Amino acid sequence: MKISIVQMNSGSDKAKNLDDAEQLVRDVVTSEKPDLVVLPEYFAFLGEGRDAVHGSGESFPDGPSYQRFSALAEDLGVTLHCGSMVEKAGNNHYNATVVFGPEGKEIAKYRKIHLFDVDTPGGVSYRESDTIGRGEDVVTYKVGDTTVGCAICYDIRFPELFRALRDKGADVIVLPAAFTLMTGKDHWEVLARARAIETQTYFVAVGQTGAHADGKKWCWGHSMVIDPWGHMVAQCSDGVGAASAHIDLDRVSTVRRDVPVAQHHVL
């Protein structure tokens, strides 16, 4: 299995973000021919303010972005993990991943469970719960014989979710993100490698990069794929771009056999 990760610099121009995302997906599929392509969190809109965030939301499956990327997955014949978009469901809004299979059908939807309400070391405050509702479900899906688990951004700090994904059979865990620069420079790689080592999975962490919100907020980027031993096997360069990695399920089996932590849980 081959995975391609797409690093973006989304902003408040939704139409441009969608065009950019589609072109980046088309380019990486043409050059790398992956089985699975992953976009970052809030790839369709990364803006500020409750009204703007809610205004970017769409109902699933009727929304134009949903339908566009469903058609794109079918056209390219790949599984497309659409990092996250704002899902409008009645009076609620969710930070939601949608995954489309190679036939363009939805094969998974995950609503982010842990919401980012933080005052960062740089003095910038984030209050995701002011605009976004909390999800509840632990979600996996299949790419061929490979089980893939879903998480989003701030979820990375809560290892109990990843143990639950591992217990549901995940061989690969995908985490789209818009990780902040101030926390990302110290925590992003450490946390990603820790989650890979703990769960003995391939951990796919796909971020936004650069400035948004008129330069007031910055994302760390450094999208990467980590193997079950905690080694980085692919990483995006600075800026917008993509990287790819082969997933070796024999490697997963070997690590789990040599260090069988899943059999040793006490708590």
C-alpha positions as CSV (number, residue, x, y, z in Angstrom):
1,M,0.0,0.0,0.0
2,K,1.2,3.5,-0.9
3,I,0.1,6.7,0.9
4,S,0.5,10.2,-0.4
5,I,0.2,13.2,1.9
6,V,-0.7,16.7,0.8
7,Q,0.5,19.8,2.7
8,M,-1.5,23.0,2.1
9,N,-1.6,26.6,3.0
10,S,-5.4,27.1,3.1
11,G,-6.9,30.4,3.9
12,S,-10.3,32.2,3.9
13,D,-10.8,31.9,0.1
14,K,-12.8,28.7,-0.1
15,A,-13.0,28.5,-3.9
16,K,-9.2,28.9,-4.2
17,N,-8.6,26.3,-1.4
18,L,-10.7,23.8,-3.2
19,D,-9.0,24.4,-6.5
20,D,-5.6,24.1,-4.9
21,A,-6.6,20.9,-3.2
22,E,-7.9,19.3,-6.3
23,Q,-4.8,20.2,-8.3
24,L,-2.5,18.9,-5.6
25,V,-4.3,15.6,-5.4
26,R,-4.3,15.2,-9.2
27,D,-0.6,16.0,-9.4
28,V,0.4,13.5,-6.7
29,V,-1.8,10.8,-8.1
30,T,-0.2,11.3,-11.5
31,S,3.3,11.2,-10.2
32,E,3.1,8.7,-7.4
33,K,0.1,6.5,-8.1
34,P,-0.9,6.0,-4.4
35,D,-3.7,3.9,-3.0
36,L,-4.6,6.6,-0.4
37,V,-4.3,10.4,-0.6
38,V,-4.6,12.5,2.6
39,L,-5.5,16.2,2.8
40,P,-5.0,18.4,5.9
41,E,-7.5,19.6,8.5
42,Y,-9.7,22.5,7.3
43,F,-8.3,22.1,3.8
44,A,-11.5,23.8,2.3
45,F,-11.5,26.8,4.6
46,L,-9.1,28.0,7.3
47,G,-10.5,31.3,8.4
48,E,-11.5,33.2,11.5
49,G,-14.7,34.0,13.3
50,R,-17.8,32.0,14.1
51,D,-19.9,33.5,11.3
52,A,-17.1,32.8,8.7
53,V,-16.5,29.2,9.9
54,H,-20.3,28.5,9.9
55,G,-20.7,30.2,6.6
56,S,-18.1,27.8,5.1
57,G,-20.0,24.7,6.3
58,E,-21.9,22.3,4.1
59,S,-24.4,19.5,4.6
60,F,-23.2,16.0,3.8
61,P,-23.7,14.5,1.2
62,D,-25.5,17.4,-0.6
63,G,-22.7,20.0,-0.3
64,P,-20.8,21.0,-3.4
65,S,-17.3,20.3,-1.8
66,Y,-18.5,16.9,-0.7
67,Q,-19.7,16.1,-4.2
68,R,-16.7,17.5,-5.9
69,F,-14.2,15.4,-3.9
70,S,-16.4,12.3,-4.2
71,A,-16.2,12.8,-7.9
72,L,-12.5,13.4,-7.8
73,A,-11.9,10.1,-5.9
74,E,-13.9,8.2,-8.5
75,D,-12.2,10.0,-11.4
76,L,-8.7,9.1,-10.1
77,G,-9.6,5.7,-8.7
78,V,-8.1,6.3,-5.3
79,T,-9.2,6.4,-1.7
80,L,-9.3,10.1,-0.7
81,H,-9.1,11.0,3.0
82,C,-10.5,14.6,2.9
83,G,-8.6,16.0,6.0
84,S,-11.5,17.9,7.4
85,M,-14.3,20.2,6.4
86,V,-17.0,22.1,8.4
87,E,-20.0,19.8,8.3
88,K,-23.4,21.5,8.9
89,A,-25.9,19.1,10.5
90,G,-29.1,20.9,11.5
91,N,-28.2,23.6,13.9
92,N,-24.8,22.0,14.7
93,H,-21.4,22.3,13.0
94,Y,-18.6,19.7,13.2
95,N,-15.0,19.5,12.2
96,A,-15.4,16.4,10.1
97,T,-13.3,14.0,8.0
98,V,-14.9,12.4,5.1
99,V,-13.2,9.5,3.3
100,F,-14.2,8.5,-0.3
101,G,-13.3,5.1,-1.8
102,P,-12.1,4.6,-5.4
103,E,-15.7,4.4,-6.6
104,G,-16.5,7.8,-5.1
105,K,-18.7,6.4,-2.3
106,E,-18.3,7.6,1.3
107,I,-16.6,4.9,3.3
108,A,-16.0,6.8,6.6
109,K,-16.9,10.0,8.4
110,Y,-15.2,11.1,11.6
111,R,-16.2,14.1,13.7
112,K,-13.4,15.5,15.8
113,I,-13.7,14.5,19.4
114,H,-11.2,16.7,21.2
115,L,-11.7,20.4,20.6
116,F,-8.8,22.9,20.6
117,D,-9.5,25.5,23.4
118,V,-6.0,26.8,24.2
119,D,-4.0,29.9,25.0
120,T,-0.7,29.2,23.2
121,P,2.8,30.2,24.5
122,G,2.9,33.0,21.8
123,G,-0.2,34.7,23.3
124,V,-2.7,33.6,20.7
125,S,-6.0,32.1,21.9
126,Y,-8.0,29.4,20.1
127,R,-11.6,28.5,21.1
128,E,-12.7,25.8,18.7
129,S,-15.7,24.9,20.9
130,D,-17.2,28.3,20.3
131,T,-17.9,27.3,16.7
132,I,-17.7,23.5,16.5
133,G,-19.6,20.6,18.2
134,R,-17.9,17.6,19.6
135,G,-17.9,14.2,17.9
136,E,-18.4,10.9,19.7
137,D,-17.5,8.0,17.5
138,V,-14.2,6.1,17.1
139,V,-13.9,5.5,13.4
140,T,-11.9,3.1,11.1
141,Y,-12.2,2.1,7.5
142,K,-10.6,-0.3,5.0
143,V,-8.2,0.3,2.1
144,G,-7.9,-3.2,0.7
145,D,-6.9,-5.4,3.6
146,T,-5.5,-2.5,5.6
147,T,-7.5,-1.0,8.5
148,V,-7.1,2.8,8.8
149,G,-8.0,4.8,11.9
150,C,-9.2,8.4,12.0
151,A,-8.2,11.3,14.2
152,I,-7.8,15.1,13.8
153,C,-5.2,17.5,15.1
154,Y,-5.7,18.1,18.8
155,D,-6.7,14.5,19.2
156,I,-3.0,13.6,19.0
157,R,-2.6,14.7,22.7
158,F,-5.1,12.0,24.0
159,P,-3.5,8.6,23.7
160,E,-6.6,6.8,24.8
161,L,-8.2,7.5,21.4
162,F,-5.3,5.9,19.6
163,R,-5.4,2.8,21.9
164,A,-9.1,2.5,21.0
165,L,-8.2,2.7,17.3
166,R,-5.5,0.1,17.7
167,D,-8.0,-2.1,19.6
168,K,-10.4,-1.8,16.6
169,G,-7.6,-3.2,14.4
170,A,-6.0,-0.1,12.9
171,D,-2.7,-0.8,11.0
172,V,-2.5,2.8,10.0
173,I,-3.7,6.0,11.8
174,V,-4.3,9.2,9.8
175,L,-4.3,12.6,11.6
176,P,-5.0,15.7,9.5
177,A,-4.1,18.8,11.3
178,A,-3.6,22.6,11.4
179,F,-1.0,22.4,14.2
180,T,0.1,25.8,15.4
181,L,3.7,27.0,14.9
182,M,4.3,27.7,18.6
183,T,3.3,24.2,19.8
184,G,4.3,22.3,16.7
185,K,7.9,23.2,16.8
186,D,8.3,21.4,20.1
187,H,5.5,18.8,20.2
188,W,4.4,17.8,16.7
189,E,7.1,15.2,15.8
190,V,7.4,14.0,19.4
191,L,3.7,13.3,19.7
192,A,3.4,11.7,16.3
193,R,6.3,9.4,16.9
194,A,4.9,8.5,20.4
195,R,1.5,7.6,19.0
196,A,3.1,5.4,16.3
197,I,5.3,3.6,18.9
198,E,2.4,3.2,21.4
199,T,0.0,1.8,18.8
200,Q,2.6,0.0,16.7
201,T,0.9,1.5,13.6
202,Y,2.0,3.6,10.7
203,F,1.1,7.2,11.8
204,V,0.2,9.6,9.1
205,A,0.3,13.2,10.3
206,V,-0.7,15.7,7.6
207,G,-0.6,19.5,8.4
208,Q,-1.4,22.9,7.2
209,T,1.7,25.1,6.8
210,G,2.5,28.9,6.9
211,A,0.4,31.9,7.7
212,H,-3.4,32.4,7.8
213,A,-5.8,34.8,9.4
214,D,-4.0,37.7,7.7
215,G,-0.7,36.6,9.2
216,K,-1.9,36.5,12.8
217,K,-1.7,32.7,13.0
218,W,0.8,30.3,11.7
219,C,0.8,26.5,11.1
220,W,3.8,24.3,11.6
221,G,3.5,22.0,8.5
222,H,6.2,19.2,8.7
223,S,3.7,16.6,7.4
224,M,5.1,13.1,7.9
225,V,4.7,9.4,7.9
226,I,6.0,7.5,10.9
227,D,6.5,3.7,10.9
228,P,5.5,1.4,13.8
229,W,9.0,1.6,15.3
230,G,8.8,5.4,15.5
231,H,11.1,6.1,12.5
232,M,10.1,8.9,10.0
233,V,9.8,7.4,6.6
234,A,8.5,10.4,4.7
235,Q,8.2,14.2,5.3
236,C,7.1,17.2,3.3
237,S,9.5,20.0,2.7
238,D,8.6,23.5,3.9
239,G,5.7,25.1,2.0
240,V,2.9,23.6,0.0
241,G,3.7,20.2,-1.5
242,A,3.4,16.4,-1.1
243,A,5.3,13.3,0.0
244,S,4.7,9.6,-0.3
245,A,5.5,6.4,1.6
246,H,5.0,2.7,1.2
247,I,3.2,1.0,4.0
248,D,4.7,-2.4,4.9
249,L,2.2,-4.5,6.8
250,D,4.8,-7.1,7.5
251,R,6.7,-4.4,9.4
252,V,3.6,-3.9,11.5
253,S,3.4,-7.6,12.3
254,T,7.1,-7.9,13.1
255,V,7.0,-5.0,15.6
256,R,3.9,-6.3,17.3
257,R,5.4,-9.8,17.6
258,D,8.7,-8.5,18.9
259,V,7.2,-6.1,21.5
260,P,3.6,-7.4,22.1
261,V,2.4,-4.5,24.2
262,A,-1.2,-5.0,23.2
263,Q,-1.2,-8.2,25.1
264,H,0.3,-6.6,28.2
265,H,-2.2,-3.8,29.1
266,V,-3.2,-3.8,32.8
267,L,-5.3,-0.6,33.1
